[in-house]
Amino acid sequence: MTGHSNEPHRPSSSSSSGSNTYSTHKKPHMMIREMVGLSPPSPSSQDQKHLLDGQSISPEPSVRVGDIGRNTRHIWPRKNFMKLLTTGLAIIATALLTSSPASLIFLISNFILIFSRSIWDYSIRDPDSIFSGKWGAPGSGTESRAWYPTDFLRDVFPIPAHSHNDYWRTVPLFSAIHVGCTGVEADVWHFDPDASDAAGSLSLPPPSLGEVGRSELYVGHDLPALTRNRTFQSLYVDPIVELLTLMNPTTPFYNPKADGNKCCPNGIFDTDRKQTLVLLVDVKTDGATTWPLVMVQLQPLRERGWLSYVDDSGEVVMGPVTVVGTGNTLFESIVGNTTFRDAFFDAPLDQMYEDKEYKVDTQYDMYNYTNSFYASASIRKSLGPVWYAAGGVSDFQLHVMRGQIRGAHRRGLKVRYWSLPSWPKGFRNELWKLLLEEGVDYLNVDDLAGVEAFDLM
């Protein structure tokens, strides 16, 4: 890459689209906590301002453990015992009134299960539950000590999982990263919000970059799912900016913009701040007219230096966010800018098979780590049907898979198979294990609870 300085080019914020430009006066921690409600209460806005400005906060009274929570030495809560006793008496009374031996056995079995569950549930209870509602609560004297700038994902470990159709989650983006997913996917549709027919449906804008300033990117699986308030910026760009603002604060202790500070910006995970978040943009409308608007709306991330990019020497500099285009994204749109590149392509994995016993096939070497990040393919289309009834992955399919992984890794790309079977779950888990063992870099997941229980760590 040539034609620009060592510092990545960051166009001025004036190129962002109208009212959607990120507002710097927001308090990001407040928005995130109100939106998701996952973190402990934060201090008052005045205390928070003092904390970040390095000013002193009014002295807090000393806090004793007894002020935060009680019953720290109990063996078994009295309410659990009373609940179990009541249930047991009810089962015994019912058994005495029942003459059927089968019913008696059923009732006794239920009693055993309830007893076991009561003990088990208590043994795995959250040890911090005794502090619930106390630590960090207004008036407890612990408001400012319960919060720190980078605490949003403080106990979440990143895992090699890609949240497929992420916009379907209860809370897009946040549901995925809360279980540690390091990739999220947004289907984007390019429409002009001002152009509608008599029925009120949205119409495509004319294919002119002059229209890009008043056009919008909507997020959804298909046309019936689109709404005006679910946009690429509102669901992904702005929340990611909020998170990274938390992770890169300017305080008396840390100033990422200070002279001589050569460290890279922090990513969203407090447990691994160098881990990038892959933002896969699946373009559903015309790629030639949609992708330029995607690049415009990424401006809040670009101007803060938070996007992975290719430097002057042609090497990739990883940032907190790595943008990847797929779907109708044109490869020419990615490589067309020869002076600066901060977005990458989703290369075709099924075209990268290489047999280690024969000469390396360089036919598709146009895809490499300087212009592509993922190498993806449908597992059905690239390997054939993979299902439980057929015995799982055959020897031939495994041979093809290894060849595709080999070709992608030689090009420096991350392997991802999509359209994985989701049932039976036991078979799905075994397939996940096999893919990871064979060198797949990202699991394409729909079941967040399943991948969290699978324990990819």
ZATORTOR-55309 format. One record per residue (C-alpha): x, y, z; residue number from 1. Coordinates in Angstrom, 1 decimal. Example, Ala and Ser with C-alpha at 12.3 -4.5 7.8 and 13.67 -1.06 7.14 Angstrom:
<rs>
+--------+--------+--------+------+
!   east !  north !     up ! resi !
+--------+--------+--------+------+
!   12.3 !   -4.5 !    7.8 !    1 !
!   13.7 !   -1.1 !    7.1 !    2 !
+--------+--------+--------+------+
</rs>
This chain:
<rs>
+--------+--------+--------+------+
!   east !  north !     up ! resi !
+--------+--------+--------+------+
!    0.0 !    0.0 !    0.0 !    1 !
!    1.4 !    3.4 !   -0.9 !    2 !
!    0.4 !    7.0 !   -1.0 !    3 !
!   -0.2 !    7.9 !    2.6 !    4 !
!    1.7 !    8.5 !    5.8 !    5 !
!    2.4 !    6.1 !    8.6 !    6 !
!   -0.7 !    7.4 !   10.5 !    7 !
!   -3.9 !    5.9 !    9.1 !    8 !
!   -6.0 !    8.4 !    7.1 !    9 !
!   -9.0 !    9.5 !    9.0 !   10 !
!  -11.4 !   11.6 !    7.0 !   11 !
!  -13.1 !   14.4 !    8.9 !   12 !
!  -16.2 !   13.8 !   10.8 !   13 !
!  -18.1 !   16.0 !    8.5 !   14 !
!  -18.4 !   13.1 !    6.1 !   15 !
!  -20.7 !   11.2 !    8.5 !   16 !
!  -24.3 !   11.0 !    7.5 !   17 !
!  -26.4 !   13.7 !    9.0 !   18 !
!  -28.1 !   13.2 !   12.3 !   19 !
!  -26.6 !    9.7 !   12.7 !   20 !
!  -23.2 !   11.1 !   13.5 !   21 !
!  -22.0 !    9.9 !   16.9 !   22 !
!  -22.5 !   12.4 !   19.6 !   23 !
!  -19.5 !   12.9 !   21.9 !   24 !
!  -21.4 !   14.5 !   24.7 !   25 !
!  -23.2 !   11.3 !   25.7 !   26 !
!  -22.3 !    9.4 !   28.8 !   27 !
!  -21.5 !    5.9 !   27.3 !   28 !
!  -21.6 !    4.0 !   30.6 !   29 !
!  -25.0 !    5.3 !   31.4 !   30 !
!  -26.4 !    4.4 !   28.0 !   31 !
!  -25.0 !    0.9 !   28.1 !   32 !
!  -26.2 !    0.1 !   31.6 !   33 !
!  -29.7 !    1.5 !   30.9 !   34 !
!  -29.9 !   -0.4 !   27.6 !   35 !
!  -28.6 !   -3.8 !   28.9 !   36 !
!  -28.7 !   -3.6 !   32.7 !   37 !
!  -25.8 !   -6.1 !   33.2 !   38 !
!  -23.4 !   -4.1 !   35.3 !   39 !
!  -23.6 !   -2.8 !   38.9 !   40 !
!  -25.0 !    0.6 !   39.4 !   41 !
!  -22.6 !    3.3 !   38.5 !   42 !
!  -21.8 !    6.4 !   40.6 !   43 !
!  -23.6 !    9.6 !   40.3 !   44 !
!  -22.8 !   11.7 !   37.2 !   45 !
!  -21.1 !   14.3 !   39.4 !   46 !
!  -18.9 !   11.7 !   41.1 !   47 !
!  -18.1 !   10.1 !   37.8 !   48 !
!  -17.0 !   13.4 !   36.3 !   49 !
!  -14.8 !   14.0 !   39.3 !   50 !
!  -13.3 !   10.5 !   39.0 !   51 !
!  -12.4 !   10.8 !   35.3 !   52 !
!  -11.1 !   14.3 !   35.8 !   53 !
!   -8.8 !   13.2 !   38.6 !   54 !
!  -10.6 !   15.4 !   41.2 !   55 !
!  -11.2 !   14.1 !   44.7 !   56 !
!  -14.6 !   12.7 !   45.7 !   57 !
!  -16.2 !   13.4 !   49.0 !   58 !
!  -14.9 !   11.0 !   51.6 !   59 !
!  -16.9 !    7.9 !   52.0 !   60 !
!  -17.6 !    6.3 !   55.4 !   61 !
!  -15.8 !    3.0 !   56.0 !   62 !
!  -17.9 !    0.0 !   55.0 !   63 !
!  -18.2 !   -3.2 !   57.0 !   64 !
!  -19.1 !   -6.5 !   55.4 !   65 !
!  -22.2 !   -6.5 !   57.7 !   66 !
!  -23.3 !   -3.3 !   56.1 !   67 !
!  -23.3 !   -5.0 !   52.6 !   68 !
!  -24.7 !   -8.4 !   53.3 !   69 !
!  -25.7 !  -10.8 !   56.0 !   70 !
!  -25.8 !  -14.6 !   56.6 !   71 !
!  -22.3 !  -15.1 !   55.3 !   72 !
!  -21.7 !  -18.2 !   57.5 !   73 !
!  -25.0 !  -20.0 !   57.2 !   74 !
!  -24.9 !  -23.7 !   56.1 !   75 !
!  -28.4 !  -23.9 !   54.6 !   76 !
!  -30.9 !  -21.1 !   54.5 !   77 !
!  -33.9 !  -21.6 !   56.8 !   78 !
!  -36.3 !  -20.8 !   54.0 !   79 !
!  -34.9 !  -23.6 !   51.9 !   80 !
!  -35.4 !  -26.1 !   54.8 !   81 !
!  -39.0 !  -24.9 !   55.3 !   82 !
!  -39.7 !  -25.2 !   51.6 !   83 !
!  -38.3 !  -28.8 !   51.5 !   84 !
!  -40.2 !  -29.8 !   54.7 !   85 !
!  -43.5 !  -28.5 !   53.4 !   86 !
!  -43.0 !  -30.3 !   50.1 !   87 !
!  -42.0 !  -33.5 !   51.9 !   88 !
!  -45.1 !  -33.4 !   54.1 !   89 !
!  -47.3 !  -32.8 !   51.1 !   90 !
!  -45.8 !  -35.8 !   49.3 !   91 !
!  -46.2 !  -38.1 !   52.3 !   92 !
!  -49.8 !  -37.1 !   52.8 !   93 !
!  -50.5 !  -37.7 !   49.1 !   94 !
!  -48.8 !  -41.1 !   49.3 !   95 !
!  -50.9 !  -42.2 !   52.3 !   96 !
!  -54.0 !  -41.4 !   50.4 !   97 !
!  -52.8 !  -43.3 !   47.3 !   98 !
!  -53.2 !  -47.0 !   47.1 !   99 !
!  -51.3 !  -47.5 !   43.8 !  100 !
!  -47.7 !  -48.7 !   44.3 !  101 !
!  -46.7 !  -47.0 !   41.0 !  102 !
!  -48.0 !  -43.6 !   42.3 !  103 !
!  -46.1 !  -44.1 !   45.5 !  104 !
!  -42.9 !  -44.8 !   43.7 !  105 !
!  -43.4 !  -41.7 !   41.5 !  106 !
!  -44.0 !  -39.4 !   44.5 !  107 !
!  -41.0 !  -40.7 !   46.4 !  108 !
!  -38.8 !  -40.2 !   43.3 !  109 !
!  -40.1 !  -36.6 !   43.0 !  110 !
!  -39.2 !  -36.0 !   46.6 !  111 !
!  -35.6 !  -37.2 !   46.0 !  112 !
!  -35.3 !  -35.0 !   42.9 !  113 !
!  -36.5 !  -32.0 !   44.7 !  114 !
!  -34.2 !  -32.6 !   47.6 !  115 !
!  -31.2 !  -33.1 !   45.3 !  116 !
!  -32.0 !  -30.0 !   43.3 !  117 !
!  -32.4 !  -27.9 !   46.4 !  118 !
!  -28.9 !  -28.9 !   47.6 !  119 !
!  -27.4 !  -28.6 !   44.1 !  120 !
!  -28.9 !  -25.2 !   43.4 !  121 !
!  -27.5 !  -23.9 !   46.7 !  122 !
!  -24.1 !  -25.3 !   46.1 !  123 !
!  -23.6 !  -23.4 !   42.9 !  124 !
!  -25.3 !  -20.2 !   43.9 !  125 !
!  -23.5 !  -16.9 !   43.1 !  126 !
!  -21.2 !  -16.1 !   46.0 !  127 !
!  -21.8 !  -12.4 !   45.3 !  128 !
!  -25.5 !  -12.7 !   45.9 !  129 !
!  -25.2 !  -11.6 !   49.5 !  130 !
!  -24.1 !   -8.2 !   48.1 !  131 !
!  -27.0 !   -7.9 !   45.7 !  132 !
!  -28.6 !   -4.5 !   45.9 !  133 !
!  -26.1 !   -3.2 !   48.4 !  134 !
!  -22.6 !   -2.8 !   46.9 !  135 !
!  -22.7 !    0.3 !   44.7 !  136 !
!  -26.2 !    1.3 !   45.6 !  137 !
!  -26.9 !    5.0 !   46.3 !  138 !
!  -26.4 !    5.9 !   49.9 !  139 !
!  -24.3 !    2.7 !   50.7 !  140 !
!  -21.0 !    4.7 !   50.7 !  141 !
!  -19.6 !    2.5 !   47.9 !  142 !
!  -21.0 !    4.2 !   44.8 !  143 !
!  -17.7 !    5.1 !   43.2 !  144 !
!  -15.8 !    2.0 !   44.3 !  145 !
!  -18.3 !   -0.3 !   42.5 !  146 !
!  -17.5 !    1.1 !   39.1 !  147 !
!  -14.4 !    1.6 !   37.0 !  148 !
!  -14.1 !    2.8 !   33.3 !  149 !
!  -13.4 !   -0.6 !   31.7 !  150 !
!  -15.7 !   -2.8 !   33.7 !  151 !
!  -18.5 !   -3.6 !   31.2 !  152 !
!  -17.1 !   -6.9 !   30.1 !  153 !
!  -14.7 !   -7.3 !   33.0 !  154 !
!  -15.4 !  -11.0 !   33.6 !  155 !
!  -16.1 !  -12.1 !   30.0 !  156 !
!  -13.5 !  -14.1 !   28.1 !  157 !
!  -13.5 !  -13.9 !   24.3 !  158 !
!  -14.2 !  -17.2 !   22.5 !  159 !
!  -13.7 !  -18.1 !   18.8 !  160 !
!  -17.4 !  -17.8 !   18.0 !  161 !
!  -19.3 !  -15.8 !   15.4 !  162 !
!  -22.8 !  -14.7 !   16.2 !  163 !
!  -24.8 !  -15.6 !   13.0 !  164 !
!  -27.7 !  -13.4 !   12.2 !  165 !
!  -26.9 !  -11.4 !   15.3 !  166 !
!  -29.8 !   -8.9 !   14.9 !  167 !
!  -32.1 !  -11.7 !   16.0 !  168 !
!  -30.7 !  -11.7 !   19.5 !  169 !
!  -32.7 !  -10.3 !   22.4 !  170 !
!  -30.2 !   -7.4 !   22.4 !  171 !
!  -28.2 !   -7.3 !   19.1 !  172 !
!  -24.4 !   -7.1 !   19.7 !  173 !
!  -24.7 !   -7.2 !   23.5 !  174 !
!  -26.1 !  -10.7 !   23.8 !  175 !
!  -23.3 !  -12.0 !   21.7 !  176 !
!  -20.4 !  -10.3 !   23.3 !  177 !
!  -21.7 !  -11.0 !   26.8 !  178 !
!  -21.0 !  -14.7 !   26.2 !  179 !
!  -17.7 !  -13.8 !   24.6 !  180 !
!  -18.4 !  -14.0 !   20.8 !  181 !
!  -15.7 !  -12.3 !   18.9 !  182 !
!  -17.6 !  -11.9 !   15.7 !  183 !
!  -21.1 !  -10.5 !   15.0 !  184 !
!  -23.1 !  -10.4 !   11.7 !  185 !
!  -25.5 !   -7.7 !   10.4 !  186 !
!  -27.6 !   -8.0 !    7.3 !  187 !
!  -27.8 !   -4.5 !    5.8 !  188 !
!  -30.3 !   -3.1 !    3.3 !  189 !
!  -29.7 !    0.2 !    1.5 !  190 !
!  -32.9 !    2.3 !    1.3 !  191 !
!  -33.8 !    6.0 !    1.0 !  192 !
!  -36.1 !    6.9 !    3.9 !  193 !
!  -37.5 !    9.8 !    2.0 !  194 !
!  -38.6 !    7.8 !   -1.0 !  195 !
!  -41.8 !    5.9 !   -0.5 !  196 !
!  -44.8 !    4.9 !   -2.7 !  197 !
!  -48.5 !    5.3 !   -1.9 !  198 !
!  -48.5 !    2.2 !    0.3 !  199 !
!  -45.7 !    3.6 !    2.4 !  200 !
!  -43.0 !    1.0 !    1.4 !  201 !
!  -39.4 !    2.0 !    1.1 !  202 !
!  -37.8 !    2.4 !   -2.3 !  203 !
!  -34.2 !    1.9 !   -3.4 !  204 !
!  -32.3 !    5.2 !   -3.9 !  205 !
!  -30.9 !    6.0 !   -7.3 !  206 !
!  -27.3 !    4.5 !   -7.8 !  207 !
!  -25.6 !    7.8 !   -7.2 !  208 !
!  -23.1 !    8.6 !   -4.5 !  209 !
!  -24.6 !   12.1 !   -4.4 !  210 !
!  -27.7 !   10.4 !   -2.7 !  211 !
!  -25.6 !    8.7 !   -0.1 !  212 !
!  -25.9 !   11.5 !    2.5 !  213 !
!  -29.7 !   11.1 !    2.9 !  214 !
!  -29.9 !    7.3 !    2.5 !  215 !
!  -29.9 !    4.8 !    5.3 !  216 !
!  -28.8 !    1.2 !    6.1 !  217 !
!  -31.5 !   -0.9 !    7.7 !  218 !
!  -30.7 !   -4.1 !    9.5 !  219 !
!  -32.9 !   -7.2 !    9.2 !  220 !
!  -33.1 !  -10.7 !    7.8 !  221 !
!  -35.6 !   -9.8 !    5.0 !  222 !
!  -37.8 !   -7.0 !    3.8 !  223 !
!  -40.8 !   -7.7 !    6.2 !  224 !
!  -38.4 !   -7.5 !    9.1 !  225 !
!  -37.1 !   -4.0 !    8.4 !  226 !
!  -38.1 !   -1.0 !   10.6 !  227 !
!  -37.0 !    2.6 !   10.5 !  228 !
!  -35.4 !    2.5 !   14.0 !  229 !
!  -33.3 !   -0.6 !   13.5 !  230 !
!  -30.3 !    0.7 !   11.5 !  231 !
!  -26.7 !   -0.2 !   11.1 !  232 !
!  -25.6 !    2.8 !   13.1 !  233 !
!  -28.1 !    2.4 !   16.0 !  234 !
!  -27.6 !   -1.3 !   16.5 !  235 !
!  -23.9 !   -1.6 !   15.8 !  236 !
!  -21.8 !    1.4 !   15.0 !  237 !
!  -22.9 !    3.7 !   17.9 !  238 !
!  -23.0 !    1.0 !   20.6 !  239 !
!  -19.5 !   -0.2 !   19.6 !  240 !
!  -18.3 !    3.4 !   19.8 !  241 !
!  -19.8 !    3.6 !   23.3 !  242 !
!  -18.1 !    0.4 !   24.4 !  243 !
!  -14.7 !    1.4 !   23.1 !  244 !
!  -15.0 !    4.9 !   24.6 !  245 !
!  -15.3 !    3.1 !   28.0 !  246 !
!  -12.3 !    0.9 !   27.2 !  247 !
!  -10.1 !    3.8 !   26.2 !  248 !
!  -10.8 !    6.6 !   28.8 !  249 !
!   -8.7 !    9.6 !   29.3 !  250 !
!   -7.8 !    9.9 !   33.0 !  251 !
!   -4.9 !   11.0 !   35.1 !  252 !
!   -3.7 !    7.4 !   35.0 !  253 !
!   -4.2 !    6.6 !   31.4 !  254 !
!   -4.1 !    8.8 !   28.3 !  255 !
!   -4.0 !    6.9 !   25.0 !  256 !
!   -3.4 !   10.2 !   23.1 !  257 !
!   -0.4 !   11.4 !   25.2 !  258 !
!    2.9 !   12.1 !   23.5 !  259 !
!    5.1 !    9.0 !   23.5 !  260 !
!    2.2 !    6.6 !   24.2 !  261 !
!    2.8 !    3.9 !   21.6 !  262 !
!    0.3 !    1.3 !   22.9 !  263 !
!   -2.5 !    0.2 !   20.7 !  264 !
!   -6.1 !    1.1 !   21.6 !  265 !
!   -8.0 !   -1.4 !   23.8 !  266 !
!  -10.6 !   -3.7 !   22.4 !  267 !
!  -14.0 !   -4.3 !   24.0 !  268 !
!  -12.9 !   -7.3 !   26.2 !  269 !
!  -11.3 !   -6.3 !   29.5 !  270 !
!   -9.8 !   -9.8 !   29.8 !  271 !
!   -8.1 !   -9.6 !   26.4 !  272 !
!   -7.8 !   -6.0 !   25.3 !  273 !
!   -5.9 !   -7.0 !   22.0 !  274 !
!   -8.8 !   -9.2 !   20.8 !  275 !
!  -10.5 !   -7.7 !   17.8 !  276 !
!  -14.2 !   -7.8 !   17.2 !  277 !
!  -15.2 !   -8.9 !   13.7 !  278 !
!  -18.1 !   -6.9 !   12.3 !  279 !
!  -19.4 !   -8.9 !    9.3 !  280 !
!  -21.5 !   -6.7 !    7.1 !  281 !
!  -23.7 !   -8.9 !    4.9 !  282 !
!  -24.9 !   -6.6 !    2.1 !  283 !
!  -28.3 !   -7.5 !    0.8 !  284 !
!  -28.9 !   -4.8 !   -1.7 !  285 !
!  -26.8 !   -3.7 !   -4.7 !  286 !
!  -23.1 !   -3.9 !   -3.6 !  287 !
!  -21.9 !   -1.1 !   -5.7 !  288 !
!  -24.3 !    1.5 !   -4.1 !  289 !
!  -24.5 !    0.0 !   -0.6 !  290 !
!  -20.8 !   -0.5 !    0.3 !  291 !
!  -19.9 !    3.2 !   -0.1 !  292 !
!  -22.6 !    4.1 !    2.5 !  293 !
!  -21.3 !    1.3 !    4.8 !  294 !
!  -17.8 !    3.0 !    4.7 !  295 !
!  -19.3 !    6.4 !    5.4 !  296 !
!  -21.2 !    5.2 !    8.5 !  297 !
!  -18.1 !    3.6 !    9.9 !  298 !
!  -16.5 !    7.0 !   10.2 !  299 !
!  -17.0 !    7.3 !   14.0 !  300 !
!  -14.8 !    4.2 !   14.4 !  301 !
!  -12.3 !    5.3 !   11.7 !  302 !
!  -11.6 !    8.7 !   13.0 !  303 !
!  -10.9 !    7.3 !   16.5 !  304 !
!   -8.4 !    4.8 !   15.0 !  305 !
!  -10.4 !    1.8 !   16.1 !  306 !
!  -10.5 !   -0.1 !   12.8 !  307 !
!   -8.0 !   -2.7 !   11.6 !  308 !
!   -6.2 !   -1.4 !    8.5 !  309 !
!   -3.3 !   -2.0 !    6.1 !  310 !
!   -0.3 !    0.2 !    6.6 !  311 !
!    2.2 !    1.7 !    4.1 !  312 !
!    4.3 !   -1.5 !    4.1 !  313 !
!    1.3 !   -3.6 !    3.2 !  314 !
!    1.0 !   -5.2 !    6.6 !  315 !
!   -2.2 !   -5.4 !    8.5 !  316 !
!   -2.5 !   -3.5 !   11.8 !  317 !
!   -5.2 !   -5.1 !   13.9 !  318 !
!   -7.5 !   -2.7 !   15.7 !  319 !
!  -10.4 !   -3.2 !   18.2 !  320 !
!  -12.8 !   -3.7 !   15.3 !  321 !
!  -12.3 !   -5.6 !   12.0 !  322 !
!  -14.9 !   -4.9 !    9.3 !  323 !
!  -15.5 !   -7.6 !    6.8 !  324 !
!  -17.8 !   -7.4 !    3.8 !  325 !
!  -19.9 !  -10.3 !    2.5 !  326 !
!  -23.1 !  -11.1 !    0.6 !  327 !
!  -23.3 !   -8.7 !   -2.3 !  328 !
!  -20.1 !   -6.9 !   -1.3 !  329 !
!  -17.9 !   -6.6 !   -4.4 !  330 !
!  -14.3 !   -7.7 !   -4.0 !  331 !
!  -13.4 !   -4.8 !   -6.3 !  332 !
!  -14.9 !   -2.4 !   -3.8 !  333 !
!  -12.5 !   -3.7 !   -1.1 !  334 !
!   -9.3 !   -3.6 !   -3.2 !  335 !
!  -10.3 !   -0.6 !   -5.3 !  336 !
!   -8.7 !    1.9 !   -2.8 !  337 !
!   -5.0 !    1.4 !   -3.3 !  338 !
!   -3.9 !    4.1 !   -0.9 !  339 !
!   -5.8 !    3.1 !    2.2 !  340 !
!   -7.8 !    0.0 !    3.3 !  341 !
!   -9.7 !   -0.5 !    6.6 !  342 !
!  -12.2 !   -3.1 !    5.5 !  343 !
!  -11.7 !   -6.7 !    4.3 !  344 !
!  -13.4 !   -9.3 !    2.2 !  345 !
!  -15.1 !  -12.6 !    3.1 !  346 !
!  -13.3 !  -14.9 !    0.7 !  347 !
!  -14.7 !  -18.1 !   -0.8 !  348 !
!  -13.4 !  -21.0 !    1.3 !  349 !
!  -14.7 !  -23.6 !   -1.1 !  350 !
!  -12.3 !  -22.3 !   -3.8 !  351 !
!   -9.2 !  -22.8 !   -1.6 !  352 !
!   -8.7 !  -26.5 !   -1.5 !  353 !
!   -5.1 !  -27.6 !   -1.6 !  354 !
!   -3.8 !  -31.2 !   -1.5 !  355 !
!   -0.6 !  -31.4 !    0.5 !  356 !
!    0.6 !  -34.2 !   -1.8 !  357 !
!    0.4 !  -32.1 !   -5.0 !  358 !
!    1.6 !  -28.6 !   -6.1 !  359 !
!    0.0 !  -25.7 !   -4.4 !  360 !
!   -2.8 !  -24.1 !   -6.4 !  361 !
!   -2.2 !  -20.4 !   -6.7 !  362 !
!   -5.3 !  -19.7 !   -8.9 !  363 !
!   -7.1 !  -17.9 !   -6.1 !  364 !
!   -4.2 !  -16.1 !   -4.5 !  365 !
!   -5.9 !  -12.8 !   -5.2 !  366 !
!   -7.5 !  -13.4 !   -1.8 !  367 !
!   -4.9 !  -12.9 !    1.0 !  368 !
!   -4.7 !  -11.4 !    4.5 !  369 !
!   -4.1 !   -7.8 !    3.1 !  370 !
!   -7.6 !   -7.7 !    1.5 !  371 !
!   -9.6 !  -10.5 !    3.2 !  372 !
!  -10.1 !  -11.7 !    6.7 !  373 !
!  -12.6 !  -14.6 !    6.7 !  374 !
!  -12.6 !  -17.5 !    4.3 !  375 !
!  -16.2 !  -18.8 !    4.6 !  376 !
!  -18.4 !  -21.3 !    2.9 !  377 !
!  -21.6 !  -23.3 !    3.6 !  378 !
!  -20.6 !  -26.6 !    5.0 !  379 !
!  -23.4 !  -28.3 !    3.0 !  380 !
!  -22.3 !  -26.8 !   -0.3 !  381 !
!  -18.6 !  -27.2 !    0.2 !  382 !
!  -18.5 !  -30.6 !    1.9 !  383 !
!  -22.0 !  -32.1 !    1.2 !  384 !
!  -24.7 !  -33.0 !    3.7 !  385 !
!  -23.3 !  -33.5 !    7.2 !  386 !
!  -25.9 !  -35.0 !    9.5 !  387 !
!  -26.3 !  -37.4 !   12.4 !  388 !
!  -28.2 !  -40.1 !   10.5 !  389 !
!  -25.4 !  -40.4 !    7.9 !  390 !
!  -22.8 !  -41.0 !   10.6 !  391 !
!  -21.4 !  -37.4 !   10.7 !  392 !
!  -18.4 !  -36.3 !    8.7 !  393 !
!  -17.1 !  -39.0 !    6.3 !  394 !
!  -13.4 !  -39.6 !    5.6 !  395 !
!  -13.8 !  -38.0 !    2.2 !  396 !
!  -15.5 !  -34.9 !    3.7 !  397 !
!  -12.7 !  -34.6 !    6.3 !  398 !
!  -10.1 !  -34.8 !    3.5 !  399 !
!  -11.8 !  -32.0 !    1.6 !  400 !
!  -12.2 !  -29.9 !    4.8 !  401 !
!   -8.5 !  -30.2 !    5.6 !  402 !
!   -7.6 !  -29.1 !    2.1 !  403 !
!   -9.8 !  -26.1 !    2.4 !  404 !
!   -8.4 !  -25.1 !    5.8 !  405 !
!   -4.9 !  -25.6 !    4.5 !  406 !
!   -5.5 !  -23.3 !    1.5 !  407 !
!   -7.1 !  -20.6 !    3.6 !  408 !
!   -4.4 !  -20.6 !    6.3 !  409 !
!   -1.6 !  -20.5 !    3.7 !  410 !
!   -3.2 !  -17.2 !    2.6 !  411 !
!   -3.4 !  -15.9 !    6.2 !  412 !
!   -7.2 !  -16.1 !    6.4 !  413 !
!   -9.6 !  -17.2 !    9.2 !  414 !
!  -11.8 !  -20.2 !    8.4 !  415 !
!  -15.5 !  -20.2 !    9.1 !  416 !
!  -18.1 !  -22.7 !    8.0 !  417 !
!  -21.7 !  -21.6 !    8.1 !  418 !
!  -25.0 !  -23.5 !    7.8 !  419 !
!  -24.0 !  -26.0 !   10.4 !  420 !
!  -26.5 !  -28.6 !   11.6 !  421 !
!  -28.1 !  -27.5 !   14.9 !  422 !
!  -29.8 !  -30.8 !   15.9 !  423 !
!  -29.3 !  -33.1 !   17.7 !  424 !
!  -27.4 !  -30.9 !   20.0 !  425 !
!  -25.0 !  -33.7 !   21.0 !  426 !
!  -24.1 !  -34.2 !   17.4 !  427 !
!  -23.7 !  -30.5 !   16.9 !  428 !
!  -21.4 !  -30.2 !   19.8 !  429 !
!  -19.3 !  -33.1 !   18.5 !  430 !
!  -19.1 !  -31.3 !   15.1 !  431 !
!  -18.0 !  -28.1 !   16.8 !  432 !
!  -15.3 !  -30.0 !   18.6 !  433 !
!  -14.1 !  -31.6 !   15.3 !  434 !
!  -14.1 !  -28.2 !   13.5 !  435 !
!  -11.9 !  -26.7 !   16.2 !  436 !
!   -9.6 !  -29.6 !   16.3 !  437 !
!   -9.1 !  -29.4 !   12.5 !  438 !
!   -8.2 !  -25.7 !   12.6 !  439 !
!  -11.4 !  -23.8 !   12.0 !  440 !
!  -10.9 !  -20.4 !   13.5 !  441 !
!  -14.5 !  -19.3 !   14.1 !  442 !
!  -17.5 !  -21.4 !   15.0 !  443 !
!  -20.6 !  -20.0 !   13.3 !  444 !
!  -23.3 !  -20.2 !   16.0 !  445 !
!  -27.0 !  -19.5 !   16.4 !  446 !
!  -27.4 !  -20.9 !   19.9 !  447 !
!  -25.6 !  -18.6 !   22.3 !  448 !
!  -26.6 !  -20.5 !   25.4 !  449 !
!  -25.4 !  -23.7 !   23.7 !  450 !
!  -22.0 !  -22.3 !   22.8 !  451 !
!  -21.6 !  -20.8 !   26.3 !  452 !
!  -22.4 !  -24.2 !   27.9 !  453 !
!  -20.0 !  -25.9 !   25.4 !  454 !
!  -17.1 !  -24.0 !   27.1 !  455 !
!  -14.8 !  -23.0 !   24.3 !  456 !
!  -12.2 !  -21.9 !   26.8 !  457 !
+--------+--------+--------+------+
</rs>
